[in-house]
Structures are given as C-alpha cells and as structure tokens.
Amino acid sequence: MRPVRRVGPAVAAGRYAALARELTRSLLLGERLAGDVAPRVQARRVLRALGVALEAGRWPLSVPASDAGTLIVANHISWLDVVALLAVEPVSFVAKKEVGRWPVVGTLARRMGTQFIDREGGRRELPLMVGELAKALASGRSVLVFPQATTWCSVSAGRFRRAAFQAAVDAGVAVRPVTVGYRQGGTVSTSAAFLGDEGFGGSLRRVAVARGLTVRVTAHPPLYGNDRKSLAAGAWAAVCAGEAKAHG
C-alpha cells in the first residue's frame, strides 16, 4: 500500500488561510453568487486555495435546449464534489437539510438557490421534492442531484434512487450522468471522501494536507425517456463506466 501523499504543516496552514479568504469573498458577493459567472469563478478559487487541480471533460453539464433545464446526476464522494461541479458550470443543486445548518457553507448554498430536503421525512417528502424539482427543470434551470442519497468511496457501493428521475420525466428534460473522481499520484484517492459517519472537518483536514490531489469531472452523453426506472439504470451504468475507466 502506497503511503499517503501529504504536504507539510506550513503549506496546510497556508491553504486554510487561502480558503478562509475565498469563503469570505464569496459571502461578500451576496446575491451575485446566484449569477452565471461568480459561482464558477469562486468555486475554482476555492479549489486552487486547497491545492486541488480540476480536470473536466469535453461536454458541459447542461444539455443545450431552448427553454428547458437538465437533470444532472452524479456519484457522491465528498462535499468537494459540489465545488468541483460548480467550477465546471454554475447549477442549482439539491442537498440534505443538514448542509443548510453548516457554518458559512449553508449560507452560501442558500444564496445559490439550493433546494434542501429532509431525508428523515421519508416517503412523505418525496412528492414535494419531485414536484419542486420538476418545476425548476421546466423553468429552464439545470439542477444537480446525487441520487445515491449518501456518500461512498466508490459508486459501486450504492444504487441510484429513482425519485429524482421522475422529475425529469414530468418536466420532459434530459438527464446528464456525470462521474466525479479523485486521484493522487496517478492512483485513486479517498482523501476527499466522507468516511463512515465522519463530519465535514475530518474530510476538510485530509484535503488541506493532500499533495497532488486532482478531481476529475466527466460528463456522459445525455439520456432521454419517459420511464424513471430506465433513466436511473442508464445513468447508473454511465457513471459506473466512467469510474471503471478512471480506475484503469
């Protein structure tokens, strides 16, 4: 097993300081953070502050359309996934309500139009979530969803839940599967991952000390259809294929 690649204390301290500056800058942007340019610029600045390199594929996240949005679905590894995806293209996203209570991060998420869902509400929350999501997509907004509903070090550890795909069916919009992956020194890295019931701080510490951490965002061909089961299965297959290629 290869040793974990880490930077020294001085470099890590510099990254924390740079991150604090960028978060402060983001807060000062106020409502401008909901625009088309500021979120992408700030997300890239946050990645740079943490020493994380970004690699993005050849396709945008949203599928070009005259008046409709795109349901963007991705595997979920870390809080850093959202930053990386916003660095590629500013989109709205759905997050668990706990994120809204995180210091600073929750405030920024609300300003970007995040839709928070209560996972404890179970089936009672689903119709409302699907309806609101379909409405947003039909209005022309592209929305990012993590259908695994939890974080995993590998996409093979969980399946895509179908509820969000019903919103795409109801709105008549495309689904864009996206694979997110992290590497260090040419090999797959878990430095950014949430491990077990770990909190935000533990993952942030590993990212801050990681040497040569790269996040790659790969968008796959869009999917269309009127059956949520088929859409979920197709998106899952595309994301898994993207991860398998990353491991190769």
Secondary structure in CASP SS format (residue, H / E / C, confidence):
PFRMAT SS
TARGET T0000
AUTHOR 0000-0000-0000
METHOD secondary structure of the structure
MODEL  1
M C 1.00
R C 1.00
P C 1.00
V C 1.00
R C 1.00
R E 1.00
V C 1.00
G C 1.00
P H 1.00
A H 1.00
V H 1.00
A H 1.00
A H 1.00
G H 1.00
R H 1.00
Y H 1.00
A H 1.00
A H 1.00
L H 1.00
A H 1.00
R H 1.00
E H 1.00
L H 1.00
T H 1.00
R H 1.00
S H 1.00
L H 1.00
L H 1.00
L C 1.00
G H 1.00
E H 1.00
R H 1.00
L H 1.00
A H 1.00
G C 1.00
D C 1.00
V C 1.00
A H 1.00
P H 1.00
R H 1.00
V H 1.00
Q H 1.00
A H 1.00
R H 1.00
R H 1.00
V H 1.00
L H 1.00
R H 1.00
A H 1.00
L C 1.00
G C 1.00
V C 1.00
A E 1.00
L E 1.00
E E 1.00
A E 1.00
G C 1.00
R C 1.00
W C 1.00
P C 1.00
L C 1.00
S C 1.00
V C 1.00
P C 1.00
A C 1.00
S C 1.00
D C 1.00
A C 1.00
G C 1.00
T E 1.00
L E 1.00
I E 1.00
V E 1.00
A E 1.00
N C 1.00
H C 1.00
I C 1.00
S C 1.00
W C 1.00
L H 1.00
D H 1.00
V H 1.00
V H 1.00
A H 1.00
L H 1.00
L H 1.00
A H 1.00
V H 1.00
E C 1.00
P C 1.00
V C 1.00
S E 1.00
F E 1.00
V E 1.00
A E 1.00
K E 1.00
K H 1.00
E H 1.00
V H 1.00
G H 1.00
R H 1.00
W C 1.00
P C 1.00
V C 1.00
V H 1.00
G H 1.00
T H 1.00
L H 1.00
A H 1.00
R H 1.00
R H 1.00
M C 1.00
G C 1.00
T C 1.00
Q E 1.00
F E 1.00
I E 1.00
D C 1.00
R H 1.00
E H 1.00
G H 1.00
G H 1.00
R H 1.00
R H 1.00
E C 1.00
L H 1.00
P H 1.00
L H 1.00
M H 1.00
V H 1.00
G H 1.00
E H 1.00
L H 1.00
A H 1.00
K H 1.00
A H 1.00
L H 1.00
A H 1.00
S C 1.00
G C 1.00
R C 1.00
S C 1.00
V E 1.00
L E 1.00
V E 1.00
F C 1.00
P C 1.00
Q C 1.00
A C 1.00
T C 1.00
T C 1.00
W C 1.00
C C 1.00
S C 1.00
V H 1.00
S H 1.00
A H 1.00
G C 1.00
R C 1.00
F C 1.00
R C 1.00
R C 1.00
A H 1.00
A H 1.00
F H 1.00
Q H 1.00
A H 1.00
A H 1.00
V H 1.00
D H 1.00
A H 1.00
G C 1.00
V C 1.00
A E 1.00
V E 1.00
R E 1.00
P E 1.00
V E 1.00
T E 1.00
V E 1.00
G E 1.00
Y E 1.00
R E 1.00
Q E 1.00
G C 1.00
G C 1.00
T E 1.00
V E 1.00
S C 1.00
T C 1.00
S C 1.00
A C 1.00
A C 1.00
F C 1.00
L C 1.00
G C 1.00
D C 1.00
E C 1.00
G C 1.00
F H 1.00
G H 1.00
G H 1.00
S H 1.00
L H 1.00
R H 1.00
R H 1.00
V H 1.00
A H 1.00
V H 1.00
A E 1.00
R C 1.00
G C 1.00
L E 1.00
T E 1.00
V E 1.00
R E 1.00
V E 1.00
T E 1.00
A E 1.00
H C 1.00
P C 1.00
P C 1.00
L E 1.00
Y C 1.00
G C 1.00
N C 1.00
D C 1.00
R H 1.00
K H 1.00
S H 1.00
L H 1.00
A H 1.00
A H 1.00
G H 1.00
A H 1.00
W H 1.00
A H 1.00
A H 1.00
V H 1.00
C H 1.00
A H 1.00
G H 1.00
E H 1.00
A H 1.00
K H 1.00
A H 1.00
H H 1.00
G C 1.00
END
